[in-house]
């Protein structure tokens, strides 16, 4: 009986030791697995840091290029603004020239009307002294009107020539400015977006490296 009890006690102890061994082995395996996982995570993190470090010079270079492009576009936008102002000045000048040519045409027509009256009316009266015009006096007034008409005609011709040139200049400038404006509207947002993404990438990489 004592032998049987002793055997049972030893068997129980062996079973307890085996259970303890299993638990220790399991704990060791779990610890090893955790260490392996942590090691892999550390390796991944190190690889990411190395990649970030390698990307920094390229990101800086690309960001500098993007900023140069943005500055270039900003310069073109400022130049376009000045060209638009010049375009507006040309429009104002054209309006003035159109007004001048219209006025001159009316004045020339008025002189033609006066010359017509002088040539057809008999017993015309001098507008200044209110006496009947003699032939010599009539010719003198006609000469004065013809001279004035010639001067106004010359001025009209000059104004019309300048008007034509300014209209051509305006048309060319308007087409060129519109083309530039459309190109800037297309390129500027894209360049701003690129610079923003590069700056964000550079900030992220720099933060990761500490």
Phi, psi and omega in degrees: 000314178298321180296320180294318179295320180296321180294317179297319180298318180293321178297319178297319179296318179298317180297320179295319179294321179296318178297318179296320180297318179298315180297318178295317180298318179296318179296320179296316180298317179296319179296317179297318179297319179296320179296318180297316179298315180297321179296318179296318178298319179295319179297317179298315180297318179297320179296320178296318179296318178297319179295318178298318181295322179289330182283336186307308181300319180294319179297318180298317180296314181294323179294319178298318179296319179295321179292324176297316179296319178297317178297321178297315180295322178296321177296319178294323179295320178293319178294322178297321178301316179295321179293324178295322177295318177296321178299319179294323178295321178295320178299318179296318179295320178298317178300318179295317180295320178296320178296317181295315181295321177296317179295316180297321178298319178294319180294320178294320177297322178296320178294319178300321179296317179296318178297321178297318179295317179299323184282333187254330183279142173252147181073029179296147183252141177294129181293343182265306184262352178061029174254157179296136184285131171277168183299319181293317179295322178298315180296324179295316179293319178299318179297320179297315179295320180294321178296315179297320179297319180296317180298316180291325178295318177297317179296319178299315180298318179297316180296319180295321177296315179295321179298317180298316179298317182291325178294320177294317179299317180295317181299314179297315181295319181297317180295314181296315181295321179295318179297317179296317181298316179296321179294318179294321178296332180276317187276324187299310179300321179296316180294321178295319179296317179298314179297320179296317179295318179295320179295319178296318178296320180294317179297317181296315180294319180294321179294320180295326181278352177086000000 
